[in-house]
Amino acid sequence: MKPVLLLMTFLYALSLKAQTGGNDTLSIDDKAYKFSAKKLIVPSVLISYGVLSLMSDDLKSLNQSTRYETREHIIAGATIDNYMQYAPAAAVYGLNLAGVKGKHNFKDRTIIYATSQLVSAALVLPTKHLVKEERPDGSNRFSFPSGHTATAFYSAHFMFREYKDTNLWLSLSGYPVAAATGIYRIFNDKHWVGDVVAGAGIGILSTEMAYWLFPMTSKWLSPKNEKQSFVILPTYQSKQIGLNLIKTF
């Protein structure tokens, strides 16, 4: 619960500041926002593996053997994965505050990150209810795909997209954190390997879609005059996280 509340507070503060605008960002016609089939390859492969793990006996066997090995050597119960999933995105804002500028100004990157959250939620939550895969620990039937891993990877890919043109090594630093988040979900007996791999693919895809959608979302959310503004208000109800986008005229 604590990381959820921290994220909600953090994003609410971002949305308030976003109303004031910021430094100039990329042209809306920049190639960063153009659809590219090549960028679908990695997430497609990861998601496909996850889907196959639900049907293939060999991959199901791998899921089971991995769980057996982790349960033999690792005690479940760590909570670090609840925090790690947000670390790459938090680093983007922290680096900007420290003067290490990314591709977008405060308002625009907040629009992009919030969009990636919404896209990921739209993909993950319905899939969990449709597939109804039982978690390794038997706690419920919402195992596939891993929501924590999806969050970690859309955060890591967001960091990559913001810094890849100015500092490649820095832009890549979020991926090990995201991978560790997925590994901890397996260690904590909450997900199978296939769940985590699919979650990683969904996370990357969500951020790519957020950048492709940015020309549209920025036009809708950016005020045309000083009387217009918008607020991104996170919500938490019945154990579900959501975002309310409020625009005033």
C-alpha positions as CSV (number, residue, x, y, z in Angstrom):
1,M,0.0,0.0,0.0
2,K,2.8,2.5,0.9
3,P,4.4,2.5,-2.6
4,V,1.0,3.0,-4.2
5,L,0.2,6.0,-2.0
6,L,3.7,7.4,-2.6
7,L,3.2,7.1,-6.4
8,M,-0.2,8.7,-6.2
9,T,1.1,11.7,-4.2
10,F,4.1,12.0,-6.5
11,L,2.0,12.0,-9.7
12,Y,-0.5,14.4,-8.2
13,A,2.3,16.9,-7.5
14,L,3.5,16.5,-11.0
15,S,0.1,17.2,-12.5
16,L,-0.2,20.4,-10.5
17,K,3.2,21.6,-11.7
18,A,2.4,20.5,-15.2
19,Q,-0.2,23.2,-15.5
20,T,2.5,25.8,-15.6
21,G,4.2,24.3,-18.7
22,G,8.0,24.3,-18.9
23,N,10.9,24.4,-21.3
24,D,10.4,23.9,-25.0
25,T,10.2,20.2,-26.0
26,L,10.4,18.4,-29.3
27,S,8.4,19.3,-32.4
28,I,5.2,17.4,-32.5
29,D,6.3,16.0,-35.9
30,D,9.6,14.6,-34.5
31,K,10.4,11.1,-35.5
32,A,10.3,10.1,-31.8
33,Y,6.5,10.0,-32.1
34,K,6.3,8.1,-35.4
35,F,5.1,4.6,-35.5
36,S,7.8,2.0,-36.2
37,A,7.2,-1.7,-36.8
38,K,10.8,-2.4,-35.6
39,K,9.9,-1.2,-32.2
40,L,7.2,-3.9,-31.9
41,I,9.7,-6.7,-32.3
42,V,11.0,-7.0,-28.8
43,P,7.6,-6.6,-27.0
44,S,5.9,-8.9,-29.5
45,V,8.5,-11.7,-28.8
46,L,8.2,-11.3,-25.0
47,I,4.4,-11.3,-25.0
48,S,4.3,-14.2,-27.4
49,Y,6.5,-16.2,-25.1
50,G,4.2,-15.4,-22.2
51,V,1.1,-16.5,-24.2
52,L,2.9,-19.7,-25.3
53,S,3.8,-20.5,-21.6
54,L,0.1,-20.9,-21.0
55,M,-0.3,-23.6,-23.6
56,S,3.1,-25.3,-24.2
57,D,3.8,-28.3,-22.0
58,D,7.6,-27.6,-22.2
59,L,7.2,-24.0,-21.1
60,K,4.8,-25.0,-18.3
61,S,7.4,-27.5,-17.2
62,L,10.0,-24.7,-17.2
63,N,7.6,-22.6,-15.0
64,Q,7.3,-25.5,-12.5
65,S,11.0,-26.3,-12.4
66,T,11.9,-22.7,-11.9
67,R,9.5,-22.4,-9.0
68,Y,10.8,-25.6,-7.5
69,E,14.4,-24.3,-7.6
70,T,13.5,-20.9,-6.1
71,R,11.4,-22.4,-3.3
72,E,14.2,-24.7,-2.4
73,H,16.8,-21.9,-2.0
74,I,14.8,-18.7,-1.5
75,I,12.3,-17.7,1.2
76,A,9.4,-15.6,-0.2
77,G,8.3,-12.4,1.5
78,A,10.6,-9.6,0.2
79,T,8.8,-6.3,-0.5
80,I,11.5,-4.5,-2.4
81,D,9.7,-5.3,-5.7
82,N,6.9,-3.0,-4.6
83,Y,9.3,-0.1,-4.7
84,M,11.7,-1.1,-7.5
85,Q,8.9,-1.1,-10.1
86,Y,8.8,2.7,-10.0
87,A,12.5,3.4,-9.5
88,P,13.4,4.1,-13.2
89,A,10.6,6.7,-13.7
90,A,11.4,8.3,-10.3
91,A,15.1,8.5,-11.5
92,V,14.0,10.5,-14.6
93,Y,12.4,13.1,-12.5
94,G,15.2,13.1,-10.0
95,L,17.8,13.5,-12.7
96,N,15.9,16.4,-14.2
97,L,15.8,18.1,-10.8
98,A,19.5,17.6,-10.6
99,G,20.0,19.3,-13.9
100,V,20.4,16.2,-16.2
101,K,17.8,17.1,-18.8
102,G,15.9,14.5,-20.8
103,K,14.1,14.7,-24.1
104,H,11.0,16.4,-22.7
105,N,10.0,19.2,-20.4
106,F,8.2,18.5,-17.1
107,K,4.7,18.7,-18.5
108,D,5.2,16.6,-21.6
109,R,7.1,13.8,-20.0
110,T,4.4,13.6,-17.3
111,I,1.7,13.3,-20.1
112,I,3.8,10.5,-21.7
113,Y,4.4,8.6,-18.5
114,A,0.7,8.9,-17.4
115,T,-0.4,7.6,-20.8
116,S,1.9,4.6,-20.5
117,Q,0.3,3.8,-17.1
118,L,-3.1,4.0,-18.6
119,V,-2.2,1.8,-21.6
120,S,-0.5,-0.8,-19.4
121,A,-3.5,-0.9,-17.0
122,A,-5.9,-1.3,-20.0
123,L,-3.8,-4.3,-21.2
124,V,-2.9,-6.0,-17.9
125,L,-6.1,-5.8,-15.8
126,P,-8.6,-7.2,-18.4
127,T,-6.1,-9.9,-19.4
128,K,-5.8,-11.1,-15.8
129,H,-9.5,-11.5,-15.5
130,L,-9.8,-13.2,-18.9
131,V,-6.9,-15.7,-18.5
132,K,-7.5,-16.4,-14.8
133,E,-4.2,-18.2,-14.3
134,E,-3.6,-19.3,-10.7
135,R,-0.6,-17.7,-8.9
136,P,2.2,-20.1,-7.8
137,D,1.3,-19.5,-4.2
138,G,-2.4,-20.2,-4.9
139,S,-3.5,-16.8,-3.5
140,N,-5.8,-15.9,-6.5
141,R,-6.2,-16.5,-10.2
142,F,-4.8,-13.2,-11.5
143,S,-1.2,-14.3,-12.2
144,F,-0.9,-13.6,-15.9
145,P,0.6,-11.2,-16.8
146,S,2.7,-9.7,-14.1
147,G,1.5,-6.1,-13.3
148,H,4.6,-5.3,-11.3
149,T,6.9,-6.3,-14.1
150,A,4.8,-4.3,-16.6
151,T,5.1,-1.2,-14.4
152,A,8.9,-1.8,-14.0
153,F,9.4,-2.1,-17.7
154,Y,7.3,0.8,-18.9
155,S,9.2,2.9,-16.3
156,A,12.5,1.6,-17.6
157,H,11.6,2.1,-21.2
158,F,10.4,5.6,-20.4
159,M,13.9,6.3,-19.0
160,F,15.5,4.8,-22.1
161,R,13.4,7.0,-24.4
162,E,14.1,10.1,-22.5
163,Y,17.9,9.7,-22.4
164,K,18.9,7.4,-25.3
165,D,20.0,10.3,-27.5
166,T,22.1,12.1,-24.9
167,N,23.4,9.4,-22.5
168,L,23.0,5.8,-23.8
169,W,24.5,4.1,-20.7
170,L,22.3,6.2,-18.4
171,S,19.2,5.4,-20.5
172,L,19.9,1.6,-20.2
173,S,20.3,1.7,-16.4
174,G,16.6,1.2,-15.7
175,Y,16.4,-2.2,-17.4
176,P,18.4,-4.1,-14.8
177,V,16.2,-2.7,-12.1
178,A,13.1,-3.7,-14.1
179,A,14.5,-7.2,-14.6
180,A,15.3,-7.5,-10.9
181,T,11.6,-6.5,-10.2
182,G,10.4,-9.4,-12.3
183,I,12.9,-11.8,-10.7
184,Y,11.7,-10.9,-7.3
185,R,8.1,-11.5,-8.3
186,I,9.2,-15.1,-9.1
187,F,11.2,-15.3,-5.9
188,N,8.2,-14.1,-3.9
189,D,6.1,-17.0,-5.4
190,K,3.6,-14.5,-7.0
191,H,4.3,-15.2,-10.7
192,W,5.5,-17.8,-13.1
193,V,8.3,-17.1,-15.5
194,G,5.9,-16.7,-18.4
195,D,3.9,-14.1,-16.5
196,V,7.0,-12.0,-15.9
197,V,8.2,-12.2,-19.5
198,A,4.8,-11.2,-20.8
199,G,4.7,-8.3,-18.3
200,A,8.0,-7.0,-19.6
201,G,6.7,-7.0,-23.1
202,I,3.5,-5.2,-22.2
203,G,5.5,-2.6,-20.3
204,I,7.7,-1.8,-23.2
205,L,4.8,-1.7,-25.6
206,S,2.9,0.6,-23.3
207,T,5.6,3.2,-23.3
208,E,6.0,2.9,-27.1
209,M,2.3,3.5,-27.5
210,A,2.5,6.5,-25.1
211,Y,5.1,8.2,-27.4
212,W,3.1,7.4,-30.5
213,L,0.0,8.8,-28.9
214,F,1.7,11.9,-27.6
215,P,0.9,14.2,-30.5
216,M,-2.8,13.6,-29.8
217,T,-2.7,13.6,-26.0
218,S,-0.6,16.7,-25.9
219,K,-3.1,18.6,-28.0
220,W,-5.9,17.6,-25.8
221,L,-4.2,18.3,-22.5
222,S,-2.1,21.4,-23.4
223,P,-4.1,24.6,-22.7
224,K,-4.6,27.0,-25.6
225,N,-5.0,29.9,-23.3
226,E,-4.2,30.7,-19.7
227,K,-7.7,29.8,-18.5
228,Q,-7.3,26.2,-19.5
229,S,-5.5,23.6,-17.4
230,F,-5.5,19.9,-16.6
231,V,-4.9,17.8,-13.6
232,I,-3.8,14.1,-13.5
233,L,-5.4,12.8,-10.4
234,P,-4.5,9.2,-9.3
235,T,-7.2,7.2,-7.5
236,Y,-7.2,4.1,-5.4
237,Q,-10.4,2.3,-4.7
238,S,-11.3,-1.4,-4.1
239,K,-7.6,-2.4,-4.5
240,Q,-7.5,-0.9,-8.0
241,I,-5.3,2.0,-9.1
242,G,-6.6,4.5,-11.7
243,L,-5.9,8.0,-13.1
244,N,-8.5,10.7,-13.6
245,L,-7.7,13.3,-16.2
246,I,-9.5,16.5,-15.5
247,K,-9.4,19.4,-18.0
248,T,-10.8,22.8,-17.2
249,F,-11.8,25.5,-19.8
